[in-house]
Each structure stands twice: as structure tokens, then as C-alpha cells.
Amino acid sequence: MNTAEEIHPGNSRDPAELDKFRAMATEWWDPNGKFKPLHKFNPVRLEYIRDHACTHFDRDPHDVQPLKGLRMLDVGCGGGLLCEPMARLGATVTGADALNQNIEIARLHATETGLEIDYRPTTAEDILAGGETFDIVLNMEVVEHVADPHAFLSDCGALVSPGGQVFAATLNRTAKAFAMAIVAGEYIMRWLPRGTHDWRKFVKPSELVTGLEAGGIEMQELTGVVYNPLTGTWSCAKNDLDVNYMGVGRKAA
């Protein structure tokens, strides 16, 4: 049986990208380590997912476990930074990642925190081949690292159950994104190791929408996400998709 470490052609596995994250895998849960930007980014995306999911599924976001009973898949889950809070919100969470080290770290951390999460060293296309679907599929900060973005997005859309939702987040392929995410983020501020991102693999909003539509998804909203250096926090900015952005779509029931 193939493992995620055996690199072979597919929509998700890009050997060069896997090598980048393999080198950083042990630092997923260090809030001051190489994944510090994701730790800072987490609150705004968690709120976005929770609120839109609660609206869609007619849940009260103020409940202790508003997502209880919903099956959720986090594609490219890394060390579990999204899986764990989603499990605490009541969702039945599956985390998938093509890198075995990430899954091992995610499983260990979930055990330490007493959370039951189904972590799998696999990819979207492999889960799709198995015939599974989910109420909510997360594809957050992943598509800019895969081998075939369009096919990957289509697979993520196909993994959504009828009446379900997909959430996606990525970086726009603009000059501003090159300046902010790569020049500033990797070379000046050094938020991430140099070479973490390849600007040529950033995804324009139209490409994101087209890819998800190929998987049967109707996009409902796109919003920019901007950083405030004075407060050190991220927030949604609906009219600024120039750098970071995310969105939500649905599949017809």
C-alpha cells in the first residue's frame, strides 16, 4: 500500500512543496516558530468558518458545540491547527495531509489534548476515490502548494455532500501579493523561511472559483484578509482581495 511519503503523480502531491514542509514539520504547535503566521491567522479563519457554517446549517454560533453532528474534512491539515478547534466546536473531524510527519505530529497533539480526530496520511483525490463525502470541506492555505490546482479544487468540491459547504483560503497572484507575502513576509519580516511560497503558484480568485465550480460548488462569497501591524491581528476586508483572501461555497442539496 502506498504511503504519503511515496511520491507519485497526483493532483495534490508536489515533491518540492512536500520537502519544504517536511523541514518545518516539528514546529507546527510552536506559536513563535516557523508557523507563527498561521497561529496569528487562525482566529479570523476560525470565526469565519464557524459563523458561515452556523448560518448555513441553522445553528447557534454561541452554543458550546454548534457544529455537533457535522462531518468535516480538513484537506492539507498540517499539524492540526484547524482540526483541533473544529473538533472542540463539535464537528466530527477528519484531517488529511500528504506528509506523514505532519500526521504523526497532529495525532500526538490530539492525544495530548484528549481530542478524537481521524488523521490520515492521504490526499483529496485518494479520499474521493474511496467514495466519501463530508458536510464541510476545508481547503485553507493549501491550493498554492499543490501540483495541479484546478484538479485539486475540483476534487475538494466533489468531496462535499449535497447541501454541504466548502471553505477555501489562498494568496492572490498579484504584484502586491509578491511584495507583501514574499518580499516582506519571507525576506524582510522573516515570518516564514525563504522559499516557502512560489508566487507563480498563487491563485487568482477567478481560478479558485472555476476550480471549485468544476466540483459542483456555487461560490457564495469571497473576502480579503488583511494584517494590522499595529495590533498584530488579521481581519476580513471584503473589498481587498489583493493578497490573502478566503471564501465559502455550497453544493446544491
C-alpha positions in Angstrom: 0.0 0.0 0.0 1.3 3.5 -0.9 2.0 5.9 1.9 2.0 9.7 1.6 5.8 9.6 1.6 5.9 7.7 -1.7 5.7 10.5 -4.1 3.7 9.7 -7.3 1.7 11.7 -9.8 -1.5 13.2 -8.5 -3.4 16.4 -8.1 -2.0 17.2 -4.6 1.5 15.8 -4.2 4.2 18.2 -5.3 7.6 16.8 -4.2 9.3 20.2 -3.9 6.5 21.6 -1.7 6.4 18.5 0.5 10.2 18.9 1.1 9.6 22.5 2.3 7.1 21.4 4.9 9.0 18.3 5.8 11.8 20.5 7.0 9.4 22.5 9.2 7.1 19.7 10.5 8.2 19.6 14.1 7.3 23.3 14.6 3.6 23.2 13.9 2.5 23.8 17.6 5.2 26.4 18.4 3.3 29.7 18.4 6.7 31.5 18.0 8.2 29.1 15.4 8.1 28.9 11.7 4.3 28.6 11.6 3.8 31.7 13.7 1.9 33.4 10.9 -0.7 30.6 10.8 -1.2 30.9 14.6 -1.8 34.6 14.2 -4.1 33.9 11.2 -6.1 31.2 13.0 -8.6 33.4 14.9 -10.1 35.1 11.9 -10.4 32.0 9.8 -12.0 30.0 12.7 -14.6 32.7 13.3 -15.3 32.9 9.5 -15.8 29.1 9.3 -17.9 28.9 12.4 -20.2 31.8 11.6 -20.8 30.8 8.0 -21.3 27.2 8.8 -23.8 28.1 11.6 -25.7 30.3 9.2 -25.8 27.6 6.5 -26.8 24.7 8.8 -29.1 26.9 11.0 -27.0 26.6 14.2 -26.4 29.0 17.0 -22.8 30.1 17.0 -22.9 30.8 20.7 -23.6 27.2 21.5 -20.8 25.3 23.2 -20.7 22.8 20.2 -22.5 24.4 17.4 -21.1 22.1 14.8 -22.1 18.9 16.5 -23.2 16.1 14.2 -21.4 17.6 11.1 -18.7 15.7 9.3 -15.8 17.9 8.4 -12.7 17.2 6.3 -9.6 19.5 6.5 -7.5 18.9 3.4 -3.8 19.6 3.9 -4.4 19.8 7.7 -0.7 20.1 8.6 -0.2 19.7 12.3 -3.9 20.1 13.1 -4.2 23.9 13.8 -7.7 24.0 12.4 -8.8 20.4 13.1 -8.5 20.8 16.9 -10.7 23.9 17.4 -13.2 22.5 14.9 -13.4 19.3 17.0 -13.9 21.4 20.1 -16.8 23.1 18.3 -18.4 19.6 18.0 -17.6 18.6 14.4 -16.6 15.1 13.6 -13.2 15.9 12.0 -11.0 14.1 9.5 -7.7 15.7 8.8 -5.8 14.7 5.7 -2.2 15.6 4.8 0.2 14.2 2.1 3.1 14.4 4.6 3.4 11.6 7.1 5.4 13.7 9.6 2.5 16.2 9.8 0.0 13.5 10.5 2.2 11.9 13.2 2.6 15.3 15.0 -1.2 16.0 14.6 -2.1 12.7 16.1 0.3 13.1 19.0 -1.0 16.6 19.8 -4.6 15.5 19.6 -3.9 12.6 22.0 -2.2 15.0 24.5 -5.3 17.3 24.4 -7.8 14.5 24.6 -9.4 15.1 21.2 -10.7 12.4 18.9 -9.7 13.3 15.3 -9.4 11.0 12.4 -6.0 11.9 10.9 -5.0 10.2 7.7 -1.7 10.4 5.6 -3.6 10.8 2.3 -4.8 13.3 -0.2 -8.1 14.7 -1.5 -8.0 12.6 -4.7 -7.4 9.4 -2.7 -10.3 10.1 -0.3 -12.5 10.9 -3.3 -11.6 7.6 -4.9 -12.9 5.9 -1.7 -16.3 7.4 -2.2 -16.5 9.5 1.0 -18.2 12.9 1.2 -18.4 15.5 4.0 -20.8 18.2 5.2 -17.9 20.7 5.3 -14.6 20.6 3.4 -11.8 22.9 4.4 -9.1 23.9 1.9 -7.2 26.6 3.7 -3.8 27.8 2.6 -3.2 24.6 0.6 -4.0 25.1 -3.1 -0.9 27.3 -3.7 1.3 24.3 -2.8 -0.3 21.5 -4.9 0.8 20.1 -8.2 -2.5 20.7 -10.1 -4.6 23.5 -8.5 -7.6 23.2 -10.8 -7.9 19.4 -10.4 -7.3 19.7 -6.7 -10.1 22.3 -6.2 -12.4 20.2 -8.3 -11.7 17.2 -6.1 -12.4 19.3 -2.9 -15.7 20.4 -4.4 -16.6 16.8 -5.3 -15.9 15.8 -1.6 -18.7 18.0 -0.4 -22.0 16.2 0.3 -25.2 17.6 -1.3 -26.3 20.6 0.8 -22.8 21.0 2.2 -20.1 23.7 2.2 -16.5 24.2 1.2 -14.2 26.8 2.6 -11.0 27.9 0.8 -8.2 30.3 1.5 -5.1 31.2 -0.5 -3.0 34.1 -1.9 -3.8 36.1 -5.0 -1.3 36.2 -7.8 -0.7 40.0 -7.9 2.3 42.3 -7.6 1.1 43.4 -4.2 1.0 39.8 -3.0 4.6 39.2 -4.3 5.7 42.3 -2.4 3.8 41.6 0.8 3.8 37.8 1.1 7.3 37.0 -0.3 9.5 40.1 -0.2 8.1 41.4 3.1 7.0 38.2 4.7 9.9 35.9 3.9 12.9 38.3 3.3 12.2 41.4 5.4 10.0 40.4 8.3 11.1 36.8 8.1 7.7 35.5 9.2 8.4 32.4 7.1 11.5 30.7 5.8 12.7 32.0 2.4 11.2 29.9 -0.4 8.1 28.9 1.4 6.0 30.4 -1.3 6.3 30.5 -5.1 4.5 33.5 -6.5 3.8 31.7 -9.8 1.6 29.2 -7.8 -0.6 31.8 -6.2 -4.2 31.6 -7.3 -6.4 34.3 -8.7 -10.0 34.5 -7.3 -11.4 33.6 -10.8 -9.2 30.4 -10.8 -10.3 29.4 -7.4 -14.0 29.9 -8.3 -13.6 28.0 -11.6 -11.8 25.1 -9.9 -14.5 24.7 -7.2 -17.3 25.1 -9.7 -15.8 22.1 -11.6 -16.5 20.1 -8.5 -20.2 21.2 -8.3 -19.7 24.2 -6.0 -21.5 27.5 -6.2 -19.4 30.2 -4.6 -21.3 32.4 -2.2 -18.6 34.9 -1.1 -15.0 35.9 -1.3 -13.4 38.2 1.2 -9.9 39.6 1.7 -8.0 39.1 4.9 -5.6 41.9 5.9 -3.0 42.2 8.6 -2.8 45.2 11.0 0.8 45.6 12.1 -0.2 47.9 15.0 -2.3 45.3 16.7 -0.7 42.2 15.2 -4.1 40.8 14.2 -5.8 39.7 11.0 -9.3 40.8 9.9 -11.7 40.4 7.0 -11.8 43.1 4.4 -14.4 42.3 1.7 -13.1 44.7 -0.9 -9.4 43.9 -0.6 -8.6 40.5 -2.3 -5.1 41.7 -3.4 -3.1 39.4 -1.1 -4.7 37.0 1.3 -8.3 36.0 0.7 -10.8 33.3 1.5 -14.3 32.3 0.6 -17.2 29.9 1.1 -19.3 28.0 -1.4 -22.1 25.4 -1.3 -23.3 22.4 -3.1 -26.9 22.1 -4.1 -28.9 19.7 -1.9 
